[in-house]
Amino acid sequence: MRAAGRLLCLIAFVSLLSQFGKTLLSMAHVPNLIPPLRDGLLLLLVLFAISRTDVFKARGFYLWALLCIASISATVFVAAFDDRHVPGLYYARIYLLPLLFAVALEGIVLRASDDDVRALLRMSFWCGLLVVFTAFGIFAAVELSPRLLRTLMGDDTGTGPLASAWYIAGGTWLRMGLPATGPNSLGLALGLYALLVGGVLFSRKPRPLPSVVVVAALVFALLAVALTFSRSSWLAIMLGTAALVLACVPGSVLFSPANLTRMVLAGAVSIALMGVALLLLDSYSDGAVTRWALLNASGTDPSMVGHHKSFVMAIESLNDYAWLGYPKGTVGARAALFGGTLYNVENSFLALFFDMGLPIGTVFLVSIAGMLSGLWVHRSQWSVLIGFTVCAFFLPYNFEPDIVVFFLFVFTLLGRFMHGHAAAFAPPRAPSLYQSTLATHELA
């Protein structure tokens, strides 16, 4: 079981870096065998998970999975009816990959022993830290040689323009990202990793990793998220952290006078440090950070304008996609593979309805929610779910199965780990009779 869990961890992180790996392999003129190897290994793990699971006891999860498969099949049927077989099957694979991964997680991670879960968390910790340092290394290299990123993006001359999404302040400051993995996707992935690492701090001792190492990794992850300049990732981190703390610490302990004082002081220090860091970064970037902040404050940032237009377009063209969605192979950035009309929208939920239509899309979303309930074992999972939902509301992650797979992995692993290792916080004790009497005499 431990080996199977480690293979799932490997699949999650390989999926996260699959686009980056594809770029490097293409530069080396080596065939990209990562997707078929990953998918084949995942199918074997799914069969292994089902063979070790009492399907009747977990029938709720599997019934939701069957409903999810039914909605995907309906989408493929609509594509075939419109004579768009290849786009329909391609999009079906995008939806099926996270579904298969969820089945493997239910049968392997949720049913692992506490020792196996601790070992899996340690492996995930170091894999995530490797991704963080890789992002920092490439970002530093690109700062020294701006031509490098353009070369990695597939332009052999090193002079081609990058997508505007890689910049802030009207295209004057480059955000942190991995080649072929944009800043927003990297920001979400590292934000989820930060929530997973943060959960370790709320576990009972002995922890699977030293607290000093955990805090250091958390600082690096948060700094990396900050350098992506992904507003949705920042919001996800803040809301997810609040949900994690509320889920792990009882209110009587969290809101005691002493802890309230500590939280206020910690918040003030954090804001001060962030202010100093932004001032230094603004000076280094020749005022790009200030210009970016002013664009956001005025509501004229191109990305914010694009989000607003997405909702306007969705309302105005409701009749075009309400029942069966737009023609298959025309929704999302991946539709460029099939040519023709492109309907892109910066919102996962709208993009889903654009592709499937309202009836099938609603059934699909409900079935996904049901499957997540089958992977639910601890309140701390609210943090990951809230963080991902916030980012999905601003970006079309439903067409990025790699990041969805990583979300499912963190969601399940955090819940299973906290279920068996969450620390018990004792509420403040009431003063004893002796302490009350002593305080009364001192006041007198």
C-alpha positions in Angstrom: 0.0 0.0 0.0 2.9 2.4 0.8 4.4 1.8 -2.7 1.1 2.5 -4.3 0.7 5.8 -2.4 4.1 6.9 -3.4 3.3 6.2 -7.1 0.2 8.3 -6.7 2.4 11.1 -5.2 4.7 10.7 -8.2 1.8 11.0 -10.6 0.5 14.1 -8.9 3.8 15.9 -9.1 4.7 14.6 -12.6 1.3 15.9 -13.8 2.1 19.3 -12.2 5.3 19.5 -14.2 4.1 17.6 -17.3 3.9 20.7 -19.5 7.4 21.8 -18.4 8.7 18.3 -19.1 7.1 18.3 -22.5 8.9 21.6 -23.3 12.3 20.2 -22.2 11.8 16.9 -24.1 10.8 18.8 -27.3 14.0 20.9 -27.0 16.0 17.7 -26.7 14.1 16.2 -29.7 12.9 13.3 -27.5 9.4 11.9 -27.8 7.1 12.9 -25.0 6.1 9.6 -23.4 5.0 11.2 -20.0 1.2 11.2 -20.7 0.9 7.6 -21.9 3.2 6.3 -19.1 1.3 8.3 -16.5 -2.1 7.3 -17.8 -1.2 3.6 -18.0 0.3 3.6 -14.5 -2.8 5.3 -13.2 -5.1 2.7 -14.7 -3.1 0.0 -13.0 -3.4 1.9 -9.7 -7.1 2.2 -10.2 -7.5 -1.5 -10.7 -5.3 -2.1 -7.6 -7.4 0.3 -5.5 -10.7 -1.3 -6.6 -9.4 -4.8 -5.8 -8.6 -3.8 -2.2 -11.9 -1.9 -1.7 -15.2 -3.2 -0.5 -17.2 -1.4 -3.2 -20.5 -2.0 -1.4 -19.3 -0.2 1.7 -18.1 2.7 -0.4 -21.1 2.5 -2.7 -21.9 6.2 -2.2 -18.6 7.3 -3.7 -18.8 4.8 -6.6 -22.4 5.7 -7.4 -21.3 9.4 -7.7 -18.4 8.2 -9.9 -20.8 6.4 -12.2 -23.0 9.5 -12.4 -20.0 11.5 -13.4 -19.1 8.9 -16.1 -22.7 9.1 -17.3 -22.5 12.9 -17.8 -19.1 12.6 -19.6 -20.6 9.8 -21.8 -23.6 12.1 -22.6 -21.1 14.8 -23.7 -19.3 12.4 -26.0 -22.7 11.3 -27.4 -23.6 15.0 -28.2 -20.2 15.4 -29.9 -20.8 12.3 -32.0 -24.3 13.6 -32.9 -22.6 16.8 -34.1 -20.0 14.8 -36.1 -17.2 16.1 -33.8 -16.0 12.7 -32.6 -12.3 13.5 -32.0 -12.8 16.8 -30.0 -15.5 15.0 -27.9 -13.1 12.1 -27.1 -10.2 14.5 -26.4 -12.3 16.5 -23.9 -13.6 13.3 -22.4 -10.0 12.3 -21.5 -9.6 15.7 -19.8 -12.5 15.0 -17.6 -11.7 11.3 -17.0 -8.2 11.7 -15.8 -9.1 13.5 -12.5 -12.0 11.0 -12.0 -9.7 8.0 -12.3 -7.2 9.7 -9.9 -10.0 10.2 -7.4 -10.9 6.5 -7.5 -7.3 5.6 -6.9 -7.0 8.0 -3.9 -10.2 6.6 -2.3 -8.8 3.1 -2.5 -5.2 3.7 -1.6 -4.7 6.9 0.4 -7.9 6.9 2.5 -7.3 3.3 3.4 -3.6 3.6 4.2 -2.3 3.1 7.7 -1.1 6.1 9.8 2.5 5.2 9.3 2.0 5.0 5.5 0.3 8.4 5.5 3.2 9.9 7.4 5.6 8.5 4.9 3.5 9.8 2.0 3.4 13.2 3.6 7.2 13.3 3.9 7.6 12.4 0.2 5.0 15.0 -0.8 6.8 17.6 1.3 10.2 17.1 -0.4 8.6 16.9 -3.9 6.8 20.1 -3.3 9.9 21.8 -2.0 11.7 20.7 -5.2 9.1 22.4 -7.3 9.4 25.6 -5.2 13.2 25.7 -5.7 12.9 24.9 -9.4 10.5 27.8 -9.8 13.0 30.1 -8.0 15.9 28.9 -10.0 14.2 29.4 -13.4 12.9 32.8 -12.3 16.4 33.9 -11.3 17.9 32.6 -14.5 15.3 34.5 -16.6 15.9 37.7 -14.7 19.6 37.3 -15.7 18.8 36.3 -19.2 15.3 37.3 -20.4 15.9 35.5 -23.7 16.0 32.2 -21.8 12.2 32.0 -21.0 11.3 32.8 -24.6 13.5 30.0 -25.7 11.9 27.6 -23.2 8.5 28.7 -24.4 9.3 27.2 -27.8 10.7 30.2 -29.7 14.2 29.1 -30.9 15.2 32.6 -31.8 14.6 33.8 -28.2 13.0 37.0 -29.4 9.3 36.1 -29.7 6.7 37.8 -27.4 5.3 35.9 -24.4 1.6 35.9 -23.5 0.5 39.0 -21.7 -0.6 36.8 -18.8 3.0 36.5 -17.8 3.3 40.2 -17.0 1.9 42.8 -14.7 1.7 46.6 -14.9 0.9 46.6 -18.6 3.7 44.2 -19.6 6.6 45.7 -17.7 7.3 43.1 -14.9 7.6 39.4 -15.5 5.8 37.1 -13.0 7.1 33.8 -11.7 6.0 30.8 -13.5 7.3 27.6 -15.0 7.7 27.3 -18.8 4.4 26.1 -20.2 2.9 26.4 -16.7 1.6 29.9 -16.2 2.0 32.0 -13.1 -1.7 31.5 -12.1 -1.4 27.7 -12.3 1.9 27.7 -10.4 0.5 30.1 -7.8 -2.4 27.7 -7.1 -0.2 24.6 -7.0 2.2 26.2 -4.5 -0.7 27.7 -2.5 -2.2 24.2 -2.1 1.3 22.9 -1.1 1.5 25.7 1.5 -1.9 24.6 3.0 -0.7 21.0 3.1 2.6 22.0 4.8 0.6 24.3 7.2 -1.5 21.4 8.2 1.6 19.7 9.6 1.9 22.5 12.2 -1.5 21.5 13.6 -0.6 17.9 14.0 0.3 16.2 17.3 3.9 15.4 18.1 6.1 13.7 17.1 5.5 15.3 13.7 6.6 13.6 10.5 9.0 16.5 9.9 10.9 18.9 12.2 8.8 22.1 12.8 11.8 24.3 11.8 12.0 22.6 8.4 8.2 22.9 8.0 8.2 26.6 8.8 11.1 27.3 6.4 9.4 25.4 3.6 6.2 27.3 4.3 8.0 30.7 4.0 9.6 29.7 0.7 6.2 28.5 -0.7 4.4 31.7 0.3 7.2 33.8 -1.1 6.9 31.9 -4.4 3.2 32.5 -4.5 3.8 36.2 -3.9 6.2 36.4 -6.8 3.6 34.8 -9.2 1.5 38.0 -8.6 -1.6 35.8 -8.9 -4.4 37.6 -7.1 -6.7 34.5 -7.0 -3.9 32.5 -5.4 -3.3 35.2 -2.7 -7.0 35.2 -2.0 -7.1 31.4 -1.9 -4.2 31.4 0.6 -5.8 33.9 2.9 -9.2 32.2 2.9 -7.7 28.7 3.0 -5.5 29.6 6.0 -8.4 31.0 7.9 -10.4 27.8 7.2 -7.5 25.6 8.3 -7.0 27.4 11.6 -10.7 27.4 12.3 -11.0 23.7 11.5 -8.0 22.7 13.6 -8.2 25.0 16.7 -11.3 25.2 18.9 -12.9 28.6 19.2 -12.4 28.7 23.0 -8.6 28.4 22.4 -8.3 30.4 19.3 -10.2 33.4 20.5 -8.8 33.5 24.0 -7.4 37.0 25.0 -3.8 35.8 24.9 -4.2 34.2 21.4 -6.1 37.3 20.1 -3.2 39.4 21.2 -0.7 37.1 19.5 -2.7 37.1 16.2 -3.0 40.9 16.2 0.8 41.3 16.7 1.6 38.6 14.1 -0.7 40.2 11.6 0.8 43.6 12.2 4.4 42.2 11.8 3.4 40.3 8.7 1.8 43.4 7.1 4.9 45.5 7.9 7.2 42.9 6.4 5.0 42.6 3.3 5.1 46.4 3.0 8.9 46.5 3.2 9.2 43.7 0.7 6.8 45.4 -1.8 8.7 48.7 -1.5 12.0 46.9 -2.2 10.5 45.0 -5.1 8.9 48.2 -6.5 12.3 49.9 -6.4 13.9 46.9 -8.1 11.2 46.8 -10.8 11.3 50.6 -11.5 7.8 51.2 -10.2 6.1 48.2 -11.8 4.5 47.1 -8.6 3.1 50.5 -7.9 1.6 50.7 -11.4 0.1 47.3 -11.0 -1.5 48.2 -7.7 -2.9 51.4 -9.3 -4.3 49.4 -12.2 -6.1 47.1 -9.8 -7.4 49.9 -7.6 -8.8 51.7 -10.7 -10.4 48.6 -12.1 -8.6 49.0 -15.4 -6.3 46.0 -15.1 -6.7 44.0 -18.4 -7.3 40.7 -16.5 -10.0 42.2 -14.3 -11.7 43.7 -17.4 -11.5 40.3 -19.0 -13.3 38.6 -16.1 -16.1 41.1 -16.2 -16.5 40.6 -20.0 -16.7 36.9 -19.4 -19.8 37.2 -17.3 -21.3 39.7 -19.7 -20.7 37.4 -22.6 -22.1 34.4 -20.7 -25.4 36.2 -20.0 -25.8 37.7 -23.5 -25.1 34.4 -25.3 -27.0 32.1 -22.9 -29.3 30.8 -25.7 -26.3 29.6 -27.7 -25.0 27.1 -25.1 -27.8 26.6 -22.6 -28.9 23.1 -23.7 -26.0 21.3 -25.3 -23.1 23.8 -25.0 -21.1 25.2 -27.8 -19.8 22.8 -30.5 -17.3 20.3 -29.0 -13.7 21.3 -29.5 -14.4 25.1 -29.5 -14.2 25.9 -25.7 -11.1 26.8 -23.8 -7.5 27.4 -24.9 -7.1 23.7 -25.8 -9.6 24.3 -28.6 -6.8 25.8 -30.6 -5.7 22.3 -31.4 -8.8 21.8 -33.5 -8.9 25.2 -35.2 -12.0 27.2 -36.0 -14.0 29.2 -33.5 -12.7 29.6 -30.0 -14.9 30.4 -26.9 -12.6 31.1 -24.0 -13.7 32.2 -20.6 -11.7 32.8 -17.4 -14.0 30.8 -15.1 -14.1 27.1 -14.6 -17.8 26.9 -13.9 -18.8 29.0 -16.9 -16.3 27.1 -19.1 -17.9 23.8 -18.0 -21.4 25.1 -19.0 -20.0 26.4 -22.3 -18.7 22.9 -23.1 -21.5 20.7 -21.7 -24.5 22.9 -21.5 -26.5 23.6 -18.4 -28.3 20.2 -17.9 -25.3 18.0 -18.3 -22.9 20.5 -16.7 -25.1 20.7 -13.6 -25.2 16.9 -13.2 -21.4 16.7 -13.7 -20.8 19.4 -11.0 -23.2 17.7 -8.6 -21.5 14.3 -9.2 -18.1 15.8 -8.6 -19.3 17.3 -5.3 -20.6 13.9 -4.3 -17.3 12.2 -5.1 -15.5 14.9 -3.0 -17.8 14.0 -0.1 -16.6 10.4 -0.4 -13.0 11.6 0.0 -14.0 13.8 3.0 -12.6 12.7 6.4 -11.6 15.9 8.3 -12.6 19.5 8.6 -9.2 20.7 7.5 -10.1 19.8 3.9 -12.3 22.9 3.8 -9.1 24.9 3.4 -8.0 23.1 0.2 -11.6 23.1 -1.2 -12.1 26.8 -0.6 -8.7 27.7 -2.0 -9.2 25.7 -5.2 -12.8 26.9 -5.7 -11.7 30.5 -5.4 -9.0 30.0 -8.1 -11.4 28.0 -10.3 -13.8 30.9 -10.2 -11.3 33.1 -11.8 -9.5 30.6 -14.1 -10.6 27.7 -16.4 -8.9 24.9 -14.5 -11.5 22.4 -15.7 -9.5 22.2 -18.9 -6.2 21.7 -17.0 -6.4 18.1 -15.6 -2.9 18.3 -14.3 -3.7 21.0 -11.7 -7.0 19.3 -10.8 -5.1 16.0 -10.1 -2.8 17.9 -7.8 -5.7 19.5 -6.0 -7.3 16.1 -5.4 -4.1 14.7 -4.1 -3.6 17.5 -1.6 -7.3 17.4 -0.6 -7.2 13.7 0.2 -3.8 13.5 1.8 -4.4 16.5 4.1 -7.7 15.1 5.3 -6.3 11.6 5.9 -3.3 12.9 7.7 -5.2 15.2 10.0 -7.8 12.5 10.6 -5.2 10.4 12.3 -2.7 13.0 13.6 -4.6 16.3 14.4 -3.4 17.8 17.6 -5.9 18.2 20.5 -6.0 21.8 21.8 -7.1 22.0 25.4 -9.3 25.0 26.2 -8.0 27.5 28.8 -8.5 26.2 32.3 -10.8 28.1 34.7 -8.8 29.7 37.6 -8.6 27.5 40.7 -10.1 28.6 44.0 -6.6 29.4 45.3 -5.8 31.6 42.2 -9.1 33.5 42.6 -8.5 34.1 46.3 -5.0 35.2 45.7 -6.1 37.7 42.9 -8.8 39.1 45.3 -6.3 39.7 48.0 -3.9 41.4 45.5 -6.7 43.7 44.3 -7.6 44.6 47.9 
